[in-house]
Amino acid sequence: MLCGLMRLLQAMLTSLSVDLEPSLHQLMPAVLTCVVGKRLCSSPLEDHWRLRHQAIHPTPNPNPNPDPDPDPDPDPDPDPDPDPDPNSDPDY
């Protein structure tokens, strides 16, 4: 059941039409239980590590809309002499 919940959470996170903020307070206890819970599976043969990994990393890309311009340089034309000598006379 918890694996199904993690798959549902992954689908909701990747969906652009679902806003998770109203239901976040209901989802977080289950996610945190999957991360730190002492006994998650009914059988010791079940893969509880996979469930923990799904809870920690619910989606492969946490930022589906990355910034297309990673270098936000407000001044595209840099000053050729950025550090002029303060003791020089500008009228000289």
N, C-alpha and C positions, 0 to 999 in steps of 0.2 A: 504494500500500500504506500509506503514512504517513497519507494522508487517511482511509482506513478505520480506522486505529488511533485517530485523533483522534475519529472518530464513535463508535467503541466506547467510548472514554474518556468522552465526553459522556454516552452512555447509562448507563454505570456510575455516573457522578457524580449523575445525576438519579434513579437507582433507589434506593428506600428499603431494599431487601433486600440490597444488595451492600455489603460492608465492604471498602474498598480498602486498609486499613492492611497486611494481610499481603502484598499484591502491589505495594505502593507502590515498593519498592526496584527492582522490575523495570520499572515503568512510567516512572519519572522519567528514565532515560537517553534513552528514545525521545522523550519530550516535550521535553527540553532540546535534543536534536539538531534537532528541528523548529523550535525557536526560534532557535538560534544556528548551525545547520549552514551550511556554505559552499555546498554543492551538494546540493539536495534533490530536484530534478527531473531526469529524463533529457533533457528537451528545454527549451530556453530559452523556448519558447512556452507552457509550462505555468505555471499561476498559483501560484508558490511563496509569494507574499504571503498568499494565502488560507490556505494550510497553516500559515504562521507565526501568523496571526491566530487560527486554530482552536486552536493549541497554547497561545497566551497566554491566550485566553478560551475555555476548553473548555465552559463553560455560561453562559447569560445571567444566571443568578441564583446566585452562589456560596453564598448562605445561604438554603436552601429553607425553613427554619423560623425566620423572624424573630421577635424578641421582640414580643409583642402590646402590651406596655406600655413604650414607649421612655423614659418618665419614671419611674424607680424611686424615688419619693419615700417614704421610710420613715415620715415624719411627715405624715399628711394634714391635721392641724390645726396650722398654724404658730402660734407664739407671737405675739400681737398686738404685744408690745413686745420685739423680739429683743435689743436692746442697751440695757438699763437703765443709768442713771447710777450708776457704782460709788460715788460720793460721797454719794448720797442715803441717808437713813435709812429703812429699810423700815417702822419703827414710827411714823413721823411722820405 
